[in-house]
């Protein structure tokens, strides 16, 4: 197993886990229960692990997710409701 991500952001961890499973990659999230026990301070990051074989593909998906996150709402790919508005 190889670490893909270490994050205090439960939304990012959950979304990345979903995207990986969609791609047929089964991630293992470590420290989820430990971070719950420590309370809502969010000081203990969750770690996401994938197999050595899946790591390159998982890293590409992580890059996509991070780019989407940086783009912010409405700045990523245009959905059907947004197409044609800029023309």
N, C-alpha and C positions, 0 to 999 in steps of 0.2 A: 504494500500500500504506500501511496505517496500523497503528501499533503497538497491539496489544491488551493485551499483558502483558509484563512484564519480571520474571523470577523466578529464584532460585537453587534452587527446589524442583523436581527432575526428575519427581517423581510428579505434582505439580500440572500441570506442562507436558504430560506424557504424557496424563493424564486429560482435560485440557481439549482437547487435540488430538483425542482419540477422540470426545468429545462434539460438537465442531464438525463433524467428518467425518460423524457420524451425522445431523446436521442439514443436510448438503449444503454445508457451508462448508469450503473447502480452505485450511487455515492454512499459513504458511511459518514454520518455526522457524529462527531465526538464532543463531549463536554456539554451537550444540550441540557442534561439534567443538573449538572453542576452549576451552570449559569442560572438555572431556575432557583436552586437552593440558596444561592447568594443573594437573591432578591432582585429588585428592579434596577440596581445600580449599573448593570451592564459592564462590569469590570473584567469578567472572565469571558474571553472570546470562545466561540464555537469553532471547531476545526472540521473541515470537510476533506475526506480522504477518498481517493479513487485508486484503482489498480494501476500498476506500471503501464500495462498495455493501453488502458483508457486515458492515461494522463494527457497525451498530446491533443486528443479530441476534446477532452474536458477543458483544457486550457484555452482552446479556441472559443468554446461556448462561454467561458468565464470572461474572455475579452469582449465578446459581443454584449454580454449582460452589463459589463462595466461601461461600455460605450453608450448603451441605451440609457443607463443611469445618469451619465454625464450630460447627455443631450437634454434631459429633463422632459416634463410632460409636453406633448405636442411638438417636440423638436426631433423625434426619431422618425421612423418610417411613416409615411403618410397612409392613413387608412382610407377606405372608400369615401368617407364623409369629407375628407380633406382634399382629395384629388380635384384638380381643376380650379380651386379657389385662388391659386397664385397666378393663373393665366389671365 
